[in-house]
């Protein structure tokens, strides 16, 4: 039984929503970031990049405190308002190629602890604690964890009714996305949404494993420090964007390796031949058509690699993932890539960039070889989570990627 509750969001006034909302900080080029900070005084980037005001790079706890200060300034200047009653928020994003819609709400850290909210990726303890310390100082959460739930006719019907009402926000962005948000404060609709989530045995983290882990750590620390803890304090929840499974867009990450670990091209192909049937494609751009087929670009030519299943044993859901097969049979034993997170010999290109990008990077001498595969599907992700296993890093690139600053959850 998942506990997904409404909350009183802090959010921009209606006339400023489009100017406040920002993409994730790391998605801006240096030029874009400078332009936003210089010419848009309402951008949420001013809050998460507080050093700009002082023309100085600031890190650590000092930066956390300045983030809080900038946030309080936005509230004092009434750029932000706070809803007076707990609400759900229905959020719709229209891109040039996709439509995403889901509910912004608060998810329970207890559900995370009890594996009702299920994870499929490992987290790094250092990053968990860093984010926890950040949340503790700033006192708010602005990047929702992306959760997914089984498609629900009841929820779909409810959202169709919500969309008949006037939205709180409706604006377009420079990259030709349209963003629409409705506030759901009707007691009847709120009760139905809450009950529908309570009927679901499990939810799955699609994106935001470190954010959910850090919220759990913050709640644990806050409970230990509060002898009068009741379980309803805001720190017992974290902001989430809940989207039906069918609405997720899952892409793959291609693997790019800088050298062949001292092997010649011929030696490398001979070692691959033990686990894969190899076909040379020349300049034909090969795209895998099914699982356990891979594409490879090496020395100016494309290759197709087909796993020799008679040699390979499938033991659980993890062993059947193409990202795991590539790591266990190629990257680790042949190319000596042991640590997929930290080895500087490997980099990743997410699947929104096509195979021509792999070819260009190898042809330019930046990498020796590139590998591609089909993206995972939601059932594969769920099976890994259900079995308590974790996928290799960079197994999925999942959309939507949400804007920051439209709804803020205060602890």
C-alpha positions in Angstrom: 0.0 0.0 0.0 1.7 3.2 -1.2 1.3 6.4 0.8 1.2 9.3 -1.6 -0.1 12.4 -0.1 -1.0 16.0 -1.2 1.1 18.9 0.1 1.2 22.7 0.3 3.5 23.6 -2.5 5.6 26.8 -2.6 5.5 27.9 -6.3 5.8 30.9 -8.5 3.0 33.4 -9.1 1.0 32.7 -12.3 2.6 35.5 -14.2 6.2 34.4 -13.5 6.0 30.6 -13.8 7.6 30.5 -17.2 10.4 32.8 -16.2 11.1 31.0 -12.9 11.2 27.4 -14.1 14.6 26.1 -15.2 16.1 23.0 -16.7 18.6 21.1 -14.5 21.7 23.2 -13.9 24.1 20.9 -15.7 22.0 21.0 -18.9 22.9 24.6 -19.6 26.0 25.6 -21.6 28.2 28.3 -20.1 26.7 30.8 -22.5 23.1 29.9 -21.8 23.7 29.9 -18.0 25.3 33.4 -18.2 22.5 34.7 -20.3 19.8 33.4 -17.9 21.5 34.8 -14.8 22.2 38.1 -16.5 18.9 38.8 -18.1 16.3 36.9 -16.2 16.1 38.0 -12.6 13.3 35.5 -11.9 15.1 32.3 -13.0 15.4 29.6 -10.4 19.0 29.4 -11.4 19.6 32.4 -9.2 18.7 30.2 -6.2 20.8 27.2 -7.1 23.7 29.3 -8.3 23.9 31.9 -5.5 27.6 32.7 -6.1 26.7 34.6 -9.2 25.4 37.5 -7.1 29.0 37.9 -5.7 30.8 36.9 -8.9 32.5 34.2 -7.0 32.4 30.4 -7.0 31.1 29.1 -3.7 31.0 25.5 -2.5 30.2 23.4 0.5 28.0 24.4 3.4 28.5 28.1 2.6 26.9 27.5 -0.7 24.0 25.6 0.9 23.3 28.6 3.2 23.4 31.1 0.3 20.9 28.9 -1.6 18.6 29.1 1.3 19.1 32.9 1.5 18.3 33.4 -2.2 15.2 31.2 -1.8 14.0 33.3 1.1 14.5 36.4 -1.0 12.3 35.0 -3.7 9.6 34.4 -1.0 10.0 37.9 0.5 9.7 39.5 -2.9 6.5 37.4 -3.5 7.9 35.7 -6.5 6.8 32.6 -4.7 3.5 31.9 -3.0 2.4 29.0 -0.9 -0.9 27.1 -1.2 -3.0 27.2 1.9 -4.4 23.7 1.6 -2.6 20.4 0.7 -3.0 19.7 -3.1 -2.0 17.3 -5.7 -0.6 18.8 -8.9 -1.2 17.4 -12.4 1.6 18.3 -14.7 1.7 17.8 -18.4 4.7 18.3 -20.7 4.5 18.5 -24.5 7.8 18.2 -26.4 8.3 18.0 -30.1 8.2 14.2 -30.0 6.5 13.2 -26.8 3.8 13.9 -24.3 4.3 13.3 -20.6 1.8 13.7 -17.8 1.7 12.7 -14.1 1.0 13.8 -10.6 3.3 15.8 -8.3 2.8 14.7 -4.7 4.7 13.7 -1.6 6.0 10.1 -1.2 6.7 8.4 2.1 10.2 7.7 3.3 8.8 4.7 5.2 7.6 3.2 1.9 11.1 3.7 0.6 12.6 2.0 3.7 10.1 -0.9 3.5 10.7 -1.4 -0.3 7.2 -0.4 -1.3 9.0 2.2 -3.3 11.5 -0.1 -5.1 14.9 0.8 -6.4 17.0 -0.7 -9.1 20.3 1.2 -8.9 23.1 1.4 -6.4 23.8 4.8 -4.8 27.1 6.3 -3.6 27.3 6.9 0.1 29.2 10.1 -0.3 26.6 11.6 -2.6 23.7 10.5 -0.4 25.2 12.3 2.6 26.1 15.4 0.6 22.5 15.7 -0.7 21.2 15.0 2.8 23.3 17.8 4.3 22.1 20.1 1.4 18.5 19.4 2.2 19.0 19.9 5.9 20.4 23.4 5.4 18.2 24.7 2.6 15.0 23.1 4.0 13.3 22.4 0.7 13.1 19.9 -2.2 12.6 21.2 -5.7 13.6 18.3 -7.9 10.9 15.6 -7.7 12.0 11.9 -7.7 10.5 10.3 -10.8 8.3 7.3 -9.7 6.2 5.1 -12.0 3.0 3.2 -11.3 0.9 0.6 -13.2 -1.5 2.2 -15.7 -4.8 3.0 -14.0 -8.1 3.6 -15.7 -9.4 5.3 -12.5 -6.5 7.7 -12.5 -6.7 8.4 -16.2 -10.4 9.2 -15.8 -9.7 11.5 -12.9 -7.0 13.4 -14.8 -9.3 13.9 -17.8 -11.7 15.6 -15.5 -8.9 17.7 -14.0 -7.8 18.9 -17.5 -11.3 20.3 -18.2 -10.6 22.9 -15.6 -8.4 26.0 -16.0 -4.7 25.3 -15.4 -2.6 27.2 -12.9 0.3 27.5 -15.4 0.5 27.2 -19.2 3.7 28.4 -20.9 6.2 27.4 -23.6 10.0 27.4 -23.4 12.8 28.2 -25.9 13.3 24.6 -26.7 9.7 24.4 -27.9 8.3 22.5 -24.9 4.9 23.3 -23.5 4.3 23.0 -19.8 0.8 22.9 -18.2 0.0 22.5 -14.5 -3.3 22.0 -12.7 -3.9 22.3 -9.0 -6.0 19.5 -7.5 -7.6 20.7 -4.2 -11.1 19.3 -4.5 -11.6 17.0 -1.4 -13.4 14.4 -3.5 -10.6 14.2 -6.1 -7.9 14.3 -3.5 -9.5 11.4 -1.6 -9.9 9.3 -4.9 -6.2 9.9 -5.9 -5.0 9.0 -2.4 -7.1 5.8 -2.3 -6.0 4.7 -5.8 -2.3 4.9 -4.8 -3.1 3.1 -1.5 -4.4 0.2 -3.6 -1.1 -0.2 -5.4 1.3 -2.7 -3.8 4.4 -1.1 -5.1 5.9 1.9 -7.0 9.2 2.0 -8.8 11.9 4.7 -8.9 12.6 5.6 -12.5 15.0 8.4 -11.8 16.3 10.0 -8.6 17.8 7.2 -6.5 20.2 9.6 -4.8 17.5 12.1 -4.1 15.2 9.5 -2.5 18.1 8.0 -0.5 19.2 11.4 0.8 15.6 12.2 1.8 15.5 8.9 3.7 18.7 9.8 5.5 17.4 13.2 6.4 14.2 11.7 7.9 16.1 9.2 9.9 18.4 11.9 11.3 15.4 14.2 12.0 13.5 11.4 13.8 16.5 10.6 16.0 16.8 14.3 17.0 13.1 14.7 17.7 11.8 12.9 20.8 8.3 13.9 20.0 8.3 12.5 16.4 4.8 11.7 15.2 5.4 10.5 11.7 3.4 13.3 10.0 6.3 15.8 10.0 7.2 17.1 6.4 10.6 15.4 6.6 8.8 12.0 6.5 8.1 12.6 2.8 9.9 13.7 -0.4 8.5 15.3 -3.5 7.8 13.0 -6.4 6.5 13.1 -9.9 4.4 10.0 -10.4 3.8 8.9 -14.0 2.1 5.8 -15.5 4.5 3.1 -16.8 3.2 3.5 -20.3 4.1 7.2 -20.3 7.8 6.8 -19.5 10.3 7.1 -22.4 13.3 4.9 -21.8 16.5 5.3 -23.8 19.7 3.3 -23.8 23.3 4.6 -23.0 25.9 3.7 -25.6 29.3 2.8 -24.2 32.4 4.6 -25.6 35.9 3.3 -24.7 39.1 5.2 -25.3 41.4 2.3 -26.1 41.5 -1.5 -26.7 43.5 -2.3 -23.6 46.7 -2.8 -25.6 45.1 -5.2 -28.0 45.3 -5.0 -31.8 42.0 -4.8 -33.7 42.4 -8.4 -34.8 43.2 -9.6 -31.3 40.2 -7.7 -29.9 37.8 -9.3 -32.5 39.2 -12.7 -31.8 38.4 -12.3 -28.1 34.9 -11.1 -28.9 34.3 -14.1 -31.1 34.2 -16.4 -28.0 30.9 -14.8 -26.8 29.5 -13.2 -30.0 28.8 -14.1 -33.6 30.3 -11.1 -35.4 29.2 -9.7 -38.7 31.1 -6.9 -40.4 28.7 -4.2 -41.7 31.1 -1.7 -43.2 29.5 1.7 -43.5 26.0 0.3 -43.1 24.6 1.8 -39.9 23.5 -1.2 -38.0 20.8 -0.9 -35.3 20.0 -4.0 -33.1 16.5 -5.4 -33.8 16.2 -7.5 -30.6 17.6 -8.2 -27.2 21.2 -9.6 -26.9 22.1 -8.0 -30.2 24.7 -5.2 -30.1 26.1 -2.7 -32.5 29.8 -1.8 -32.5 31.8 0.9 -34.3 35.5 0.2 -34.7 38.2 1.5 -37.0 35.8 3.1 -39.5 33.3 0.2 -39.7 30.1 -0.9 -38.1 29.7 -4.5 -36.7 26.8 -6.5 -35.4 27.4 -8.7 -32.4 25.0 -11.5 -31.6 25.3 -13.2 -28.2 26.2 -16.9 -28.4 23.4 -18.1 -26.1 24.7 -21.7 -26.0 27.8 -20.3 -24.2 25.9 -18.0 -21.8 23.9 -18.9 -18.8 20.8 -16.8 -17.8 20.4 -17.1 -14.0 18.2 -14.2 -13.0 16.7 -10.9 -14.3 20.1 -9.1 -14.0 22.0 -11.7 -16.1 19.6 -11.1 -19.0 20.2 -7.4 -19.2 22.2 -6.3 -22.3 24.1 -3.7 -20.2 25.1 -6.5 -17.8 26.1 -8.9 -20.6 28.3 -6.2 -22.2 30.0 -5.4 -18.9 30.6 -9.1 -17.9 31.8 -10.4 -21.3 33.4 -7.4 -23.0 34.1 -4.3 -20.9 35.5 -6.0 -17.8 37.4 -9.1 -19.1 38.6 -7.8 -22.5 38.9 -4.0 -22.1 39.7 -4.1 -18.4 37.0 -1.6 -17.4 36.3 -2.6 -13.8 34.5 0.5 -12.4 31.8 1.7 -14.7 31.3 4.9 -12.7 34.8 6.1 -12.2 37.1 4.7 -14.9 38.0 7.6 -17.1 38.5 5.3 -20.1 34.8 4.9 -20.5 32.1 7.5 -21.3 28.4 7.3 -22.2 26.2 8.8 -24.9 22.4 8.6 -24.1 20.2 7.2 -26.8 18.6 10.5 -27.8 21.9 11.0 -29.7 22.0 8.6 -32.6 24.6 6.2 -33.9 26.2 9.0 -36.1 27.4 10.5 -32.8 29.2 7.3 -32.0 30.8 7.2 -35.4 31.8 10.8 -35.2 33.5 10.4 -31.8 35.4 7.3 -32.9 36.4 8.8 -36.3 37.7 12.0 -34.5 40.0 9.8 -32.4 38.3 10.6 -29.1 37.5 6.9 -28.6 38.7 3.6 -30.0 35.4 1.7 -30.0 31.7 2.4 -29.3 28.9 -0.1 -28.4 25.1 0.3 -28.7 22.1 -1.8 -27.8 18.3 -1.7 -27.5 16.9 0.3 -24.5 15.6 -1.6 -21.6 11.8 -1.9 -21.1 9.9 -1.2 -17.9 9.3 -4.9 -17.2 13.0 -5.5 -17.1 13.6 -2.7 -14.7 10.8 -3.9 -12.4 12.0 -7.5 -12.4 15.5 -6.4 -11.3 13.9 -4.2 -8.5 11.6 -7.0 -7.4 14.5 -9.4 -7.1 16.4 -6.9 -5.0 19.2 -6.6 -7.6 20.9 -3.5 -9.0 21.6 -2.8 -12.7 25.0 -1.6 -14.0 25.4 2.2 -13.9 24.1 4.1 -16.9 21.7 1.3 -17.9 18.8 3.7 -18.7 18.2 7.3 -19.7 14.6 8.1 -18.7 12.4 10.9 -19.6 10.7 13.2 -18.7 13.3 15.5 -17.2 11.4 18.0 -15.1 11.9 21.7 -14.7 13.0 23.0 -11.3 11.1 25.7 -9.4 7.5 25.0 -10.4 6.6 23.2 -7.2 8.7 23.3 -4.0 8.3 21.0 -1.0 9.4 22.5 2.3 10.6 20.3 5.1 
